[in-house]
């Protein structure tokens, strides 16, 4: 079964900025769009930086403060915020490098990247490095809005029938709030394990309750050798 890709979940219409976009325009685009960051792209549409709310806040943080730059003993973050506070364009305040993903990347891999990098979104680029969309945490969470009926149908058709070649009556599939319960008796233990594993990997599945039994354990090496 093919896993969901970044392209299938990403938002394609992305509000962007250019390196020369004025500070006030950046604020307007963020507040009007009700999102927390936007990519800065060059003339070819390739992302070169990101401007987030956190990149704009230093302008208020240092309001009325000293004009002297922080000392060399100040932390890197402090010096960076001071520089941002005195910026007037996107190029002055943006953060880089841009954390990107490819449209064909697996959604699970993208989710892992979000967690490891500690960011809220990945900017999706095509083979030429041009911006193609954005994948946010919210986009990934939307898979859990699939209905119980949709999940039940996919388990029955893709997992049980097409992959395991089981009769429709061999396993009972019940779904409640995304939790799938599998009940029935299969011939081999390996079949039961595959059914649970594949069901758990389906988009929108919150958890799997395994109530499957088997007639014989084909995963036990001693059983196989002894007959």
C-alpha positions as CSV (number, residue, x, y, z in Angstrom):
1,X,0.0,0.0,0.0
2,X,1.3,3.4,-0.9
3,X,1.7,5.9,1.9
4,X,0.4,9.5,1.7
5,X,2.9,11.9,0.3
6,X,3.7,15.5,1.1
7,X,2.0,16.6,-2.1
8,X,-1.3,15.0,-1.1
9,X,-1.5,17.0,2.1
10,X,0.3,20.3,1.5
11,X,-1.2,23.7,0.9
12,X,-0.5,24.8,-2.6
13,X,-1.5,28.5,-2.4
14,X,1.2,30.1,-0.4
15,X,1.6,33.8,0.5
16,X,5.2,34.8,0.0
17,X,7.5,37.8,0.4
18,X,10.5,39.0,-1.5
19,X,13.8,40.1,0.1
20,X,12.9,43.7,-0.5
21,X,9.4,43.5,1.0
22,X,9.0,46.3,3.6
23,X,8.7,45.4,7.3
24,X,5.1,46.8,7.6
25,X,4.0,44.7,4.6
26,X,5.3,41.6,6.3
27,X,3.3,42.3,9.3
28,X,0.2,42.9,7.2
29,X,0.6,39.7,5.3
30,X,1.0,37.6,8.4
31,X,-1.9,39.2,10.3
32,X,-4.3,39.2,7.4
33,X,-3.5,35.6,6.4
34,X,-3.8,34.3,10.0
35,X,-0.7,32.3,9.7
36,X,2.6,32.6,11.7
37,X,5.2,32.6,9.0
38,X,5.8,33.1,5.2
39,X,8.6,32.2,2.9
40,X,10.9,34.7,1.3
41,X,11.5,33.8,-2.4
42,X,14.0,35.1,-4.9
43,X,13.2,36.2,-8.5
44,X,13.1,32.5,-9.6
45,X,10.6,31.5,-6.9
46,X,13.2,29.7,-4.8
47,X,12.9,30.1,-1.0
48,X,15.8,31.9,0.5
49,X,14.5,32.6,4.0
50,X,11.5,32.5,6.3
51,X,9.8,35.4,8.2
52,X,7.9,34.4,11.2
53,X,6.1,36.3,14.0
54,X,9.2,35.6,16.1
55,X,11.4,37.4,13.6
56,X,9.2,40.5,13.8
57,X,8.7,40.7,17.5
58,X,12.3,42.1,18.2
59,X,11.1,45.4,16.7
60,X,8.8,45.8,19.6
61,X,11.2,44.2,22.1
62,X,13.9,46.8,21.5
63,X,11.5,49.8,21.2
64,X,13.0,52.7,23.0
65,X,16.0,50.7,23.9
66,X,19.7,51.5,23.4
67,X,21.0,51.9,19.9
68,X,24.3,50.3,20.9
69,X,24.8,46.8,19.6
70,X,25.1,44.0,22.2
71,X,28.6,43.1,23.3
72,X,30.5,40.2,21.9
73,X,29.8,38.5,25.2
74,X,26.0,38.5,24.5
75,X,24.5,35.3,23.2
76,X,24.1,34.7,19.4
77,X,20.3,34.9,19.8
78,X,20.5,38.3,21.5
79,X,22.7,39.7,18.8
80,X,20.5,38.3,16.1
81,X,17.3,39.8,17.7
82,X,19.0,43.2,17.9
83,X,19.9,43.0,14.2
84,X,16.3,42.1,13.4
85,X,15.0,44.9,15.5
86,X,16.8,47.4,13.3
87,X,15.7,45.7,10.0
88,X,13.4,47.3,7.5
89,X,13.0,44.6,4.9
90,X,12.4,40.9,4.7
91,X,16.1,40.3,3.9
92,X,17.0,42.1,7.2
93,X,14.7,40.0,9.5
94,X,14.3,36.6,7.8
95,X,15.7,33.4,9.2
96,X,17.6,30.9,7.1
97,X,18.3,28.3,5.9
98,X,14.8,27.2,4.9
99,X,13.8,23.7,6.0
100,X,12.3,22.1,2.9
101,X,10.7,18.8,1.8
102,X,10.0,17.3,-1.6
103,X,6.5,16.7,-2.9
104,X,7.0,12.9,-3.2
105,X,8.4,12.5,0.3
106,X,6.4,10.3,2.6
107,X,4.1,12.1,5.0
108,X,5.5,10.1,7.9
109,X,9.1,11.2,7.0
110,X,7.9,14.8,6.9
111,X,6.2,14.5,10.3
112,X,9.5,13.1,11.7
113,X,11.4,16.1,10.2
114,X,9.0,18.5,11.8
115,X,9.6,16.9,15.2
116,X,13.4,16.7,14.9
117,X,13.8,20.2,13.6
118,X,11.3,21.6,16.1
119,X,9.5,23.7,13.4
120,X,5.8,24.2,12.6
121,X,6.0,23.8,8.8
122,X,8.1,22.6,5.9
123,X,8.3,24.5,2.7
124,X,7.8,22.1,-0.3
125,X,10.1,22.6,-3.3
126,X,10.1,21.0,-6.7
127,X,13.0,19.4,-8.5
128,X,14.3,22.8,-9.5
129,X,14.1,24.2,-6.0
130,X,11.1,26.4,-6.6
131,X,8.4,26.7,-4.0
132,X,5.5,24.3,-4.6
133,X,3.6,24.5,-1.4
134,X,3.8,24.4,2.4
135,X,3.2,21.5,4.8
136,X,2.2,22.4,8.3
137,X,1.5,20.4,11.4
138,X,-2.2,21.2,10.9
139,X,-2.0,19.7,7.4
140,X,-0.7,16.5,8.8
141,X,-3.3,16.4,11.5
142,X,-6.1,16.6,8.9
143,X,-5.7,12.9,8.1
144,X,-7.4,12.2,11.5
145,X,-10.5,13.9,10.3
146,X,-11.3,10.9,8.1
147,X,-14.6,9.3,9.0
148,X,-14.9,5.9,10.7
149,X,-16.7,4.6,7.6
150,X,-13.8,5.6,5.3
151,X,-11.3,3.9,7.6
152,X,-13.4,0.8,7.9
153,X,-13.8,0.6,4.1
154,X,-10.0,1.0,3.6
155,X,-9.1,-1.7,6.1
156,X,-11.5,-4.1,4.6
157,X,-10.6,-3.6,1.0
158,X,-6.8,-2.7,1.0
159,X,-5.6,-4.6,4.0
160,X,-7.8,-7.7,4.3
161,X,-8.9,-8.3,0.7
162,X,-6.2,-6.9,-1.6
163,X,-3.1,-7.5,0.5
164,X,-4.0,-10.6,2.6
165,X,-6.5,-12.1,0.2
166,X,-9.0,-12.9,3.0
167,X,-12.7,-13.5,2.6
168,X,-14.8,-10.5,3.6
169,X,-16.3,-12.5,6.5
170,X,-12.9,-13.7,7.9
171,X,-12.3,-10.6,10.0
172,X,-14.8,-8.2,11.6
173,X,-13.7,-4.6,11.4
174,X,-15.2,-2.0,13.8
175,X,-14.1,1.6,14.0
176,X,-15.0,4.1,16.7
177,X,-13.4,7.6,16.8
178,X,-10.6,6.3,14.7
179,X,-9.8,3.3,16.9
180,X,-10.0,0.1,14.8
181,X,-10.9,-3.2,16.4
182,X,-10.1,-6.4,14.5
183,X,-11.9,-9.5,15.5
184,X,-11.7,-13.0,14.0
185,X,-9.7,-16.2,13.6
186,X,-7.0,-16.5,10.9
187,X,-5.1,-19.5,9.8
188,X,-1.6,-18.2,10.5
189,X,-0.2,-15.9,13.2
190,X,1.8,-14.0,10.6
191,X,-1.4,-13.0,8.8
192,X,-2.8,-11.6,12.0
193,X,0.4,-9.6,12.7
194,X,0.4,-8.2,9.1
195,X,-3.3,-7.2,9.4
196,X,-2.6,-5.3,12.6
197,X,0.6,-3.7,11.3
198,X,-0.9,-2.5,8.0
199,X,-4.1,-1.3,9.7
200,X,-2.1,0.8,12.1
201,X,-0.2,2.4,9.2
202,X,-3.4,3.7,7.5
203,X,-4.0,7.4,7.5
204,X,-6.4,8.5,10.2
205,X,-6.1,5.4,12.4
206,X,-5.7,6.5,16.0
207,X,-5.1,3.0,17.4
208,X,-5.7,-0.7,16.7
209,X,-7.3,-3.1,19.2
210,X,-6.1,-6.6,18.3
211,X,-8.6,-9.3,19.0
212,X,-7.4,-11.6,16.3
213,X,-6.6,-15.3,17.0
214,X,-4.8,-17.8,14.8
215,X,-4.9,-21.6,14.2
216,X,-1.1,-22.1,14.2
217,X,2.0,-20.1,14.8
218,X,4.1,-20.0,11.7
219,X,6.5,-17.5,13.3
220,X,7.8,-20.0,15.8
221,X,11.1,-21.5,14.5
222,X,10.8,-24.7,16.7
223,X,7.3,-25.4,15.4
224,X,8.5,-25.1,11.8
225,X,11.5,-27.4,12.3
226,X,9.5,-30.0,14.3
227,X,6.6,-30.0,11.9
